[in-house]
Amino acid sequence: MSVNSFGRLFRFTTWGESHGPAIGAVVDGCPPGLAIDESAIQPFLDARRPGQSKFTTQRQEPDQVRILSGVFEGQDGVRRTTGTPISLMIENVDQRSKDYSDVAKAYRPGHADYAYDAKYGFRDYRGGGRSSARETASRVAAGGVARLVVPEVTILAYVSEIGGDAINMANFDAAEIGNNPFFCPDPEAAKRWETIVDKARKAGSSVGAVVECVATGVPAGWGAPLYGKLDADLAAAMMGINAVKGVEIGDGFAAARLTGEQNADPMRPGTNGPAFDANHAGGIAGGISTGQPVVVRVAFKPTSSILTPQPTVTREGEATELFTKGRHDPCVGIRGVPVVEAMMALVLADHKLLHRGQCG
């Protein structure tokens, strides 16, 4: 498989399959001397971990991360990064490969089964192998390391829409995000979503979701014109997440429906540089951060693994029907929240080092 790495100076490579013995990531380019141990990474994996409510897959994975290399305990007794590759491993303990016996014979509609087979002439049908959302745990682990590189930045993601039902920004309360199983900042929307997702779950169906991510504390100057744009790298990072079909920076597609006056981000004199009266650009102009919050929205499609039989073909090209057995998320976007945060951290860490390398 040709491309398994992401980033320029701060790079990570993920490895492993959904139903293999383990998955993990190798993080390279991390500056030395950063205090790190498993406890710096584990909380983010815990947020993504499956089986925490009836609204997510019931696969039971503890997702305990182990740091295998790239750290050393100094004279002060603190484990720190050494500047060498950091290897992270997460064991798989609750695979049920037998649930995918039918998938070995026919392609699942909406999945990457046929595309993988067309490219490689071979595929791991056990849960999708590398195309499984299980792989995102490796990204979250790598993102835990990236956050240590950008301590000045606060990253917060939340679900803003499920099944076409959006939150009311007037009800936004960041404290509510951890108080419900949907990472929802609007308690009224969270109650509505219980009915929406539970109805889909009981019907063996699924619904889509939109995740919004805001990074505050990003200084002006990160990114580069043309081929190193911060927003372009963020878009690539988010589109690379399983089940993502759309990415917006700032107002995104809504900006196309505004006039120039409406879409402008007016500036006035401020204490430390200009103060902005709006943030339609999502904190990025010309591919470079402006010092405003960086805002990204990510659209997750409905989970393709559903119990309703769908027309498909066998590997031999014969017509058949198939429904997906096993344990699956009725709304995969819910557990996408920590993955979106991780990709935001990974891109920002890379661009911080790139900026430092060119501008000091």
Phi, psi and chi 1 to 4 in degrees:
 res  aa     phi    psi   chi1   chi2   chi3   chi4
   1 MET       -  129.4 -164.9  167.7  -67.6      -
   2 SER   -81.8  -34.1   52.3      -      -      -
   3 VAL  -128.9  108.3 -177.1      -      -      -
   4 ASN  -127.8    8.6  -64.7  -75.5      -      -
   5 SER  -121.0  155.0  -57.2      -      -      -
   6 PHE  -143.7  141.7 -169.8   85.4      -      -
   7 GLY   108.2  166.0      -      -      -      -
   8 ARG  -108.9  -74.4  -66.1 -177.9  178.8   89.2
   9 LEU   -83.8  -45.5  -67.4 -173.4      -      -
  10 PHE   -95.9  104.4 -171.6   94.7      -      -
  11 ARG  -117.6  149.0  -58.0  177.5  -57.7  -81.5
  12 PHE  -138.0  148.0   73.1   97.5      -      -
  13 THR  -126.2  128.0  -58.5      -      -      -
  14 THR   -99.6  155.3   68.0      -      -      -
  15 TRP  -145.3  161.9   54.9  -92.4      -      -
  16 GLY   100.9  164.6      -      -      -      -
  17 GLU  -122.5  162.1  -69.0   79.5   33.6      -
  18 SER   -54.9  -40.9  173.4      -      -      -
  19 HIS  -112.1   17.8  -74.9 -135.6      -      -
  20 GLY   -81.5 -178.0      -      -      -      -
  21 PRO   -69.3  -26.7   21.0  -32.0      -      -
  22 ALA  -162.8  163.3      -      -      -      -
  23 ILE  -129.0  169.3   57.7  175.2      -      -
  24 GLY   178.9 -172.8      -      -      -      -
  25 ALA  -146.2  151.1      -      -      -      -
  26 VAL  -116.5  119.7  176.5      -      -      -
  27 VAL  -102.5  123.8  177.6      -      -      -
  28 ASP  -123.3  148.1 -160.5    5.2      -      -
  29 GLY    91.5    7.0      -      -      -      -
  30 CYS   -72.6  132.1 -177.6      -      -      -
  31 PRO   -59.4  148.7  -22.9   33.6      -      -
  32 PRO   -78.4  160.0   29.2  -35.1      -      -
  33 GLY    90.5    2.3      -      -      -      -
  34 LEU   -83.4  129.6  -57.4  178.9      -      -
  35 ALA   -65.8  129.8      -      -      -      -
  36 ILE  -154.7  142.8 -174.1  173.7      -      -
  37 ASP  -154.6 -177.1   59.9   18.1      -      -
  38 GLU   -60.0  -29.5  -76.6   81.9   -3.3      -
  39 SER   -67.7  -18.4   66.2      -      -      -
  40 ALA   -78.2  -16.9      -      -      -      -
  41 ILE  -110.3  -35.1  -57.8  171.2      -      -
  42 GLN   -58.1  -40.0 -167.0   60.8   49.2      -
  43 PRO   -57.4  -33.4  -26.0   35.7      -      -
  44 PHE   -73.3  -36.3  -53.1  111.8      -      -
  45 LEU   -67.8  -36.2  -76.4  164.6      -      -
  46 ASP   -62.5  -35.3  -70.1  -16.8      -      -
  47 ALA   -68.5  -32.1      -      -      -      -
  48 ARG   -87.5  -16.7 -177.6 -149.5  159.8  -83.1
  49 ARG   -55.1  137.7 -175.3  168.6   54.7   84.1
  50 PRO   -74.6  167.3   29.3  -36.3      -      -
  51 GLY    76.9   18.8      -      -      -      -
  52 GLN   -90.9  -12.7  -61.0 -170.5   70.5      -
  53 SER  -156.8  171.1   77.8      -      -      -
  54 LYS   -73.5   -6.0   65.4  179.5 -179.4  179.8
  55 PHE   -93.3    2.8  -55.9  110.1      -      -
  56 THR  -129.5  171.9   62.4      -      -      -
  57 THR   -56.6  145.3  173.0      -      -      -
  58 GLN   -91.7   10.1  -66.6  -53.8  -65.8      -
  59 ARG   -59.8  130.2  179.3  169.8  174.3  169.5
  60 GLN  -102.2   99.3  -63.5  -64.4  -42.1      -
  61 GLU  -123.2  121.3  -67.3  -74.9   -3.2      -
  62 PRO   -68.0  -23.8   22.9  -32.6      -      -
  63 ASP    51.9   46.2  -79.1   -5.5      -      -
  64 GLN   -81.6  122.7  -67.8  -67.3  -44.0      -
  65 VAL   -90.5  143.7   65.0      -      -      -
  66 ARG  -122.6  134.4  -70.4  177.8   58.0 -163.0
  67 ILE   -93.9  117.5  -58.7  175.8      -      -
  68 LEU   -98.9  -20.1  -56.5 -178.0      -      -
  69 SER  -160.1  169.3   68.3      -      -      -
  70 GLY    86.3    5.8      -      -      -      -
  71 VAL  -132.3  155.2  -58.5      -      -      -
  72 PHE  -153.3  143.2 -172.3   74.0      -      -
  73 GLU   -84.5  118.7 -174.9  174.2  -56.6      -
  74 GLY   -82.3 -173.4      -      -      -      -
  75 GLN   -65.4  -23.0  -67.5 -178.2  -10.8      -
  76 ASP   -84.2    2.7   57.6    0.4      -      -
  77 GLY    80.7    4.2      -      -      -      -
  78 VAL   -99.5  132.0  177.1      -      -      -
  79 ARG   -75.8  130.3  -64.7  174.5   71.3 -168.9
  80 ARG  -133.6  156.6  -62.4 -175.8 -176.6  -84.0
  81 THR   -67.0  144.2   57.0      -      -      -
  82 THR  -102.7   -6.7   61.8      -      -      -
  83 GLY    93.0   -5.5      -      -      -      -
  84 THR   -96.3  168.6   59.1      -      -      -
  85 PRO   -56.4  133.9  -27.5   36.2      -      -
  86 ILE  -100.1  114.8  -60.1  169.8      -      -
  87 SER   -98.5  128.1 -175.4      -      -      -
  88 LEU  -119.5  135.5  -52.1  166.8      -      -
  89 MET  -130.6  138.4 -175.7  178.9   75.4      -
  90 ILE  -129.5  119.1  -55.6  163.8      -      -
  91 GLU   -77.1  144.0  -67.5 -174.3   12.6      -
  92 ASN   -92.3  127.6  -67.1  -33.2      -      -
  93 VAL  -125.3   -7.9  -58.0      -      -      -
  94 ASP  -132.7   50.5 -170.0   23.9      -      -
  95 GLN   -82.0  148.0  -47.5   96.6  -48.9      -
  96 ARG  -133.0   76.1  -68.2 -174.9 -173.5  174.9
  97 SER   -64.0  -26.3  -61.2      -      -      -
  98 LYS   -64.0  -22.0   59.5 -179.7  174.4   55.0
  99 ASP   -65.4  -13.8  -72.2  -18.4      -      -
 100 TYR  -111.4   20.2  -63.0   88.9      -      -
 101 SER   -62.5  -37.9   56.1      -      -      -
 102 ASP   -70.5  -29.1  -69.4  -18.3      -      -
 103 VAL   -67.7  -23.7  178.0      -      -      -
 104 ALA   -66.9  -21.5      -      -      -      -
 105 LYS  -101.2  -22.9  -53.1  169.3 -173.3  175.2
 106 ALA  -143.4  158.3      -      -      -      -
 107 TYR   -87.1  134.8  -57.9  120.9      -      -
 108 ARG   -78.5  122.2  -65.0  169.9  -63.5  175.4
 109 PRO   -60.6  137.9  -25.0   35.2      -      -
 110 GLY    87.8  -14.2      -      -      -      -
 111 HIS   -96.9  177.7  -77.8  -89.4      -      -
 112 ALA   -90.7   10.7      -      -      -      -
 113 ASP   -53.6  -54.4  -64.2  -11.7      -      -
 114 TYR   -67.3  -42.2  170.9   70.5      -      -
 115 ALA   -61.3  -41.7      -      -      -      -
 116 TYR   -62.5  -46.3  -96.0   57.9      -      -
 117 ASP   -64.1  -39.0 -145.1    1.1      -      -
 118 ALA   -64.9  -35.0      -      -      -      -
 119 LYS   -79.3  -49.3 -179.6  174.0  179.5   64.1
 120 TYR  -102.9  -18.1  -60.6  107.9      -      -
 121 GLY    71.8   15.2      -      -      -      -
 122 PHE  -164.5  142.0 -177.3   83.1      -      -
 123 ARG  -150.4  151.7   68.1 -175.1  175.4   94.8
 124 ASP   -92.3  105.2 -176.5  -11.8      -      -
 125 TYR   -80.9   -7.7   58.9   81.5      -      -
 126 ARG   -73.5   92.4  -55.8  166.9  -56.7  165.5
 127 GLY    71.9    9.1      -      -      -      -
 128 GLY    96.0   -4.5      -      -      -      -
 129 GLY    59.9 -122.3      -      -      -      -
 130 ARG   -72.2  -22.7  -73.5  -72.4  -75.1  167.9
 131 SER   -82.3   -3.0   67.3      -      -      -
 132 SER   -70.9  146.9  169.4      -      -      -
 133 ALA   -63.7  -12.1      -      -      -      -
 134 ARG   -57.8  -31.4  179.0   79.7 -174.3  129.8
 135 GLU   -60.8  -25.7 -177.3  -90.4  -12.0      -
 136 THR   -66.9  -18.5   61.0      -      -      -
 137 ALA   -60.9  -35.3      -      -      -      -
 138 SER   -64.3  -39.1  -58.1      -      -      -
 139 ARG   -66.1  -39.1  -54.1 -177.3 -167.7 -151.0
 140 VAL   -64.8  -39.9  172.7      -      -      -
 141 ALA   -62.7  -45.4      -      -      -      -
 142 ALA   -63.1  -36.7      -      -      -      -
 143 GLY   -63.5  -30.9      -      -      -      -
 144 GLY   -63.1  -35.9      -      -      -      -
 145 VAL   -70.3  -41.7  179.4      -      -      -
 146 ALA   -60.2  -36.3      -      -      -      -
 147 ARG   -61.2  -28.9  -71.9  174.8 -171.6 -104.8
 148 LEU   -68.9  -23.7  -58.9  177.2      -      -
 149 VAL   -80.5  -25.0 -179.6      -      -      -
 150 VAL  -123.4   61.1  -73.0      -      -      -
 151 PRO   -65.8  -18.8   26.8  -35.8      -      -
 152 GLU   -75.7  -10.4   67.7  -90.3   46.2      -
 153 VAL  -105.2  136.5  177.7      -      -      -
 154 THR  -107.7  125.8  -60.1      -      -      -
 155 ILE  -114.3  126.8  -60.0  172.0      -      -
 156 LEU  -135.9  122.2  178.9   67.1      -      -
 157 ALA  -120.0  155.5      -      -      -      -
 158 TYR  -159.3  159.5   47.0   86.8      -      -
 159 VAL   -82.0  126.7  179.4      -      -      -
 160 SER  -106.6  -10.3   61.8      -      -      -
 161 GLU  -160.4  137.3 -177.1  177.9  -38.4      -
 162 ILE  -134.8  129.7  -75.0 -177.2      -      -
 163 GLY    57.4   30.8      -      -      -      -
 164 GLY    84.8   -1.8      -      -      -      -
 165 ASP  -101.7  111.3 -177.1   20.7      -      -
 166 ALA   -96.1  158.0      -      -      -      -
 167 ILE   -72.0  160.7   63.1  172.8      -      -
 168 ASN   -98.6  113.5 -178.2   -9.2      -      -
 169 MET   -61.0  -20.7  -68.8  -56.8  -68.5      -
 170 ALA   -68.3  -20.4      -      -      -      -
 171 ASN   -97.6    6.4  -64.7  -25.6      -      -
 172 PHE   -61.8  126.6 -170.5   98.4      -      -
 173 ASP  -143.3  106.2 -177.1   -4.9      -      -
 174 ALA   -58.2  -29.8      -      -      -      -
 175 ALA   -66.3  -21.2      -      -      -      -
 176 GLU   -78.4  -17.2  -73.0  -66.2  -36.0      -
 177 ILE   -58.6  -38.3  -65.2  173.1      -      -
 178 GLY   -90.1    4.9      -      -      -      -
 179 ASN  -100.8    2.5  -69.4  -21.9      -      -
 180 ASN  -143.8  162.9   59.7   76.1      -      -
 181 PRO   -77.2    2.7   28.0  -35.1      -      -
 182 PHE  -108.4    3.8  -56.4  108.0      -      -
 183 PHE    52.0   45.7  -62.3   99.8      -      -
 184 CYS  -105.6  128.4  178.5      -      -      -
 185 PRO   -85.2   -1.5   31.6  -34.5      -      -
 186 ASP  -116.8  105.1  177.3   -6.0      -      -
 187 PRO   -60.8  -30.4   19.8  -30.6      -      -
 188 GLU   -70.2  -41.1  -66.1 -177.7    8.7      -
 189 ALA   -65.4  -38.3      -      -      -      -
 190 ALA   -59.3  -38.1      -      -      -      -
 191 LYS   -66.4  -40.8  -68.0  178.1 -178.0  177.4
 192 ARG   -65.2  -37.9  -61.2 -165.5  -56.6  -90.9
 193 TRP   -68.4  -26.7  -66.9   -8.0      -      -
 194 GLU   -56.7  -43.9  -72.5 -172.3   18.0      -
 195 THR   -69.0  -43.9  -59.0      -      -      -
 196 ILE   -62.3  -50.0  -67.4  172.4      -      -
 197 VAL   -72.5  -38.3  178.9      -      -      -
 198 ASP   -65.9  -36.8 -156.2   36.6      -      -
 199 LYS   -63.4  -43.8 -178.7  178.7  178.8 -179.2
 200 ALA   -64.6  -41.7      -      -      -      -
 201 ARG   -61.5  -47.8  179.5 -176.1   66.4   85.8
 202 LYS   -66.6  -27.9  -69.7  178.2  178.6  177.4
 203 ALA   -85.1   -2.1      -      -      -      -
 204 GLY    71.0   23.4      -      -      -      -
 205 SER  -112.6 -162.4 -173.2      -      -      -
 206 SER  -156.6  164.4   60.3      -      -      -
 207 VAL  -135.0  157.6  -68.5      -      -      -
 208 GLY   -90.2  177.4      -      -      -      -
 209 ALA  -156.5  160.1      -      -      -      -
 210 VAL  -119.5  129.5  175.9      -      -      -
 211 VAL  -110.7  130.0  173.0      -      -      -
 212 GLU  -108.6  139.5 -175.6  163.9  -66.1      -
 213 CYS  -130.8  131.7 -173.8      -      -      -
 214 VAL  -125.1  125.9 -179.0      -      -      -
 215 ALA  -111.8  114.7      -      -      -      -
 216 THR  -105.6  150.6   55.2      -      -      -
 217 GLY    92.5    2.7      -      -      -      -
 218 VAL   -72.8  119.4  178.2      -      -      -
 219 PRO   -72.7  160.4   27.0  -34.3      -      -
 220 ALA   -66.7  138.9      -      -      -      -
 221 GLY   116.0  -12.4      -      -      -      -
 222 TRP   -78.0  141.0  -69.2    3.8      -      -
 223 GLY   108.3 -179.1      -      -      -      -
 224 ALA  -154.0  152.7      -      -      -      -
 225 PRO   -65.4  157.2  -16.0   29.1      -      -
 226 LEU    62.2  -91.4  -58.9 -179.6      -      -
 227 TYR  -101.4    9.1  -54.3  115.2      -      -
 228 GLY  -132.3   32.7      -      -      -      -
 229 LYS   -62.6  135.6  -68.7  177.5 -178.4  -73.9
 230 LEU   -62.0  -42.6  176.9   58.2      -      -
 231 ASP   -69.7  -32.8   44.2   -0.6      -      -
 232 ALA   -65.9  -41.6      -      -      -      -
 233 ASP   -68.4  -37.2  -75.8   -8.3      -      -
 234 LEU   -63.7  -42.5  -76.8  171.2      -      -
 235 ALA   -61.8  -42.9      -      -      -      -
 236 ALA   -63.9  -41.4      -      -      -      -
 237 ALA   -62.8  -44.3      -      -      -      -
 238 MET   -72.8  -39.0  -59.1  -54.8  171.9      -
 239 MET   -66.0  -22.5  -79.9  -61.3  -61.9      -
 240 GLY   -77.4   -6.7      -      -      -      -
 241 ILE   -77.9  138.9  -60.5  172.7      -      -
 242 ASN   -55.0  136.8  -49.8   62.3      -      -
 243 ALA    77.1    0.7      -      -      -      -
 244 VAL   -82.4  132.0  168.6      -      -      -
 245 LYS  -124.6    1.5  -59.4  -57.1  -70.7 -175.8
 246 GLY  -163.7  145.5      -      -      -      -
 247 VAL  -137.2  136.2  178.8      -      -      -
 248 GLU  -124.8  140.0  -68.5 -175.2  -33.1      -
 249 ILE  -108.8  127.0  -50.8  -66.1      -      -
 250 GLY    62.2 -132.5      -      -      -      -
 251 ASP   -72.0  -16.6  -77.8    1.2      -      -
 252 GLY    56.9 -129.3      -      -      -      -
 253 PHE   -64.6  -25.0  -81.5   87.0      -      -
 254 ALA   -64.7  -26.6      -      -      -      -
 255 ALA   -63.5  -27.6      -      -      -      -
 256 ALA   -69.5  -13.9      -      -      -      -
 257 ARG  -103.3    8.1  -62.0 -173.8  -74.8  -87.3
 258 LEU  -105.2  163.4  -58.2  176.3      -      -
 259 THR   -88.2  169.5   64.1      -      -      -
 260 GLY   -59.9  -38.3      -      -      -      -
 261 GLU   -65.7  -40.2  -64.4   87.5  -14.0      -
 262 GLN   -70.7  -32.9  -67.4  169.8  -34.9      -
 263 ASN   -88.0  -11.5 -170.8   60.5      -      -
 264 ALA   -65.6  151.4      -      -      -      -
 265 ASP  -110.6   85.7  -69.8  -24.3      -      -
 266 PRO   -59.2  145.2  -21.7   33.5      -      -
 267 MET  -120.2  150.6  -67.8  178.9  -77.7      -
 268 ARG  -142.9  164.4   50.4 -172.6  169.3   76.2
 269 PRO   -59.9  136.7  -24.2   34.7      -      -
 270 GLY  -127.1  179.7      -      -      -      -
 271 THR   -69.5  -46.7  -55.7      -      -      -
 272 ASN  -123.3   77.0  -62.5  -56.0      -      -
 273 GLY    90.8 -174.9      -      -      -      -
 274 PRO   -69.5  150.4   24.6  -33.6      -      -
 275 ALA  -103.7  136.0      -      -      -      -
 276 PHE  -100.4  142.1  -68.1   83.2      -      -
 277 ASP   -95.0   -6.1  -68.2  -27.5      -      -
 278 ALA  -156.7  167.8      -      -      -      -
 279 ASN  -141.3   51.3 -170.0   20.8      -      -
 280 HIS   -63.8  -28.4  -60.9  -70.4      -      -
 281 ALA   -78.7   -6.5      -      -      -      -
 282 GLY    68.4   30.9      -      -      -      -
 283 GLY    79.8   10.9      -      -      -      -
 284 ILE  -138.6  128.3  -57.3  171.3      -      -
 285 ALA  -132.6  127.9      -      -      -      -
 286 GLY    63.3   24.1      -      -      -      -
 287 GLY    84.2    2.9      -      -      -      -
 288 ILE  -121.9  138.6  -59.0  171.3      -      -
 289 SER   -64.5  145.5   59.7      -      -      -
 290 THR  -103.3   -6.8   63.8      -      -      -
 291 GLY    98.3  -11.3      -      -      -      -
 292 GLN   -81.7  167.2  -69.1 -173.3  -82.3      -
 293 PRO   -57.7  135.4  -26.8   35.5      -      -
 294 VAL   -87.0  122.3  173.7      -      -      -
 295 VAL  -119.9  125.0 -177.9      -      -      -
 296 VAL  -131.1  137.4 -179.3      -      -      -
 297 ARG  -118.2  138.3  -86.6 -179.5  -60.0  -79.3
 298 VAL  -128.6  127.1 -176.5      -      -      -
 299 ALA   -99.4  121.8      -      -      -      -
 300 PHE  -101.6  131.6  -74.1   82.4      -      -
 301 LYS   -74.0  163.7   69.9  176.3 -176.7  178.1
 302 PRO   -61.8  143.9  -19.6   30.6      -      -
 303 THR   -54.4  130.4  -45.1      -      -      -
 304 SER   -75.1  -20.3  -64.0      -      -      -
 305 SER   -80.2  101.4  -62.7      -      -      -
 306 ILE  -131.7  162.7   55.5  177.0      -      -
 307 LEU   -89.9   -6.0  -64.0  179.6      -      -
 308 THR   -78.3  123.1  -56.3      -      -      -
 309 PRO   -58.2  134.3  -23.1   33.9      -      -
 310 GLN  -122.6  141.4  -62.6  -70.5  -50.1      -
 311 PRO   -62.8  138.4  -18.5   31.1      -      -
 312 THR  -155.9 -169.7 -172.5      -      -      -
 313 VAL  -132.3  155.4  -63.9      -      -      -
 314 THR   -80.3  174.1   65.9      -      -      -
 315 ARG   -63.8  -23.6 -160.3  162.8 -170.0 -111.7
 316 GLU   -87.4   -0.1  -69.0   72.0   32.6      -
 317 GLY    89.3   12.3      -      -      -      -
 318 GLU   -89.3  144.0  -61.3  175.4  -10.3      -
 319 ALA   -69.5  140.3      -      -      -      -
 320 THR  -159.4 -179.5 -173.5      -      -      -
 321 GLU  -123.6  151.4  -77.2 -167.0  -20.1      -
 322 LEU  -149.0  136.2 -175.3   70.0      -      -
 323 PHE  -122.4  152.2   70.0   91.5      -      -
 324 THR   -92.8  117.9  -52.2      -      -      -
 325 LYS   -79.6  175.3  -59.1  176.1 -177.2  177.1
 326 GLY   104.4 -167.9      -      -      -      -
 327 ARG  -114.0  118.5  -58.9  155.9  -65.2  173.7
 328 HIS  -137.5  157.9  -53.6  -74.9      -      -
 329 ASP   -76.6  126.4  -69.1  -87.1      -      -
 330 PRO   -69.8  -17.0   24.0  -32.7      -      -
 331 CYS  -148.0   96.2  179.0      -      -      -
 332 VAL   -67.5  -21.3   72.0      -      -      -
 333 GLY   -63.9  -24.0      -      -      -      -
 334 ILE   -60.5  -51.8  -63.7  172.0      -      -
 335 ARG   -79.4    0.1  -69.5 -161.1  -60.8  129.0
 336 GLY   -75.6  -15.7      -      -      -      -
 337 VAL   -58.1  -54.2  168.6      -      -      -
 338 PRO   -66.7  -23.8   18.3  -29.0      -      -
 339 VAL   -71.8  -42.5 -175.0      -      -      -
 340 VAL   -62.1  -42.9  168.5      -      -      -
 341 GLU   -59.8  -42.3  -73.0 -169.1   -9.1      -
 342 ALA   -62.8  -44.4      -      -      -      -
 343 MET   -66.7  -35.3  -63.1  -51.4  -68.3      -
 344 MET   -60.5  -46.9  174.1   71.5   85.6      -
 345 ALA   -63.0  -41.1      -      -      -      -
 346 LEU   -65.1  -42.0  -72.0  156.5      -      -
 347 VAL   -67.9  -43.5  171.2      -      -      -
 348 LEU   -65.2  -38.4  -67.8  179.0      -      -
 349 ALA   -62.5  -42.5      -      -      -      -
 350 ASP   -62.8  -44.6 -166.8   28.2      -      -
 351 HIS   -72.9  -28.4  -85.2  -90.2      -      -
 352 LYS   -64.0  -44.3  176.9 -179.7 -179.9  176.5
 353 LEU   -69.3  -37.8  -62.9 -178.4      -      -
 354 LEU   -62.2  -42.7  -73.1  164.3      -      -
 355 HIS   -64.7  -42.9  176.0   70.6      -      -
 356 ARG   -64.4  -36.7 -172.5  172.8   71.4 -179.9
 357 GLY   -66.4  -35.4      -      -      -      -
 358 GLN   -90.5  -40.8 -178.7  178.8   21.9      -
 359 CYS  -107.8   -4.2  -59.6      -      -      -
 360 GLY    81.2      -      -      -      -      -
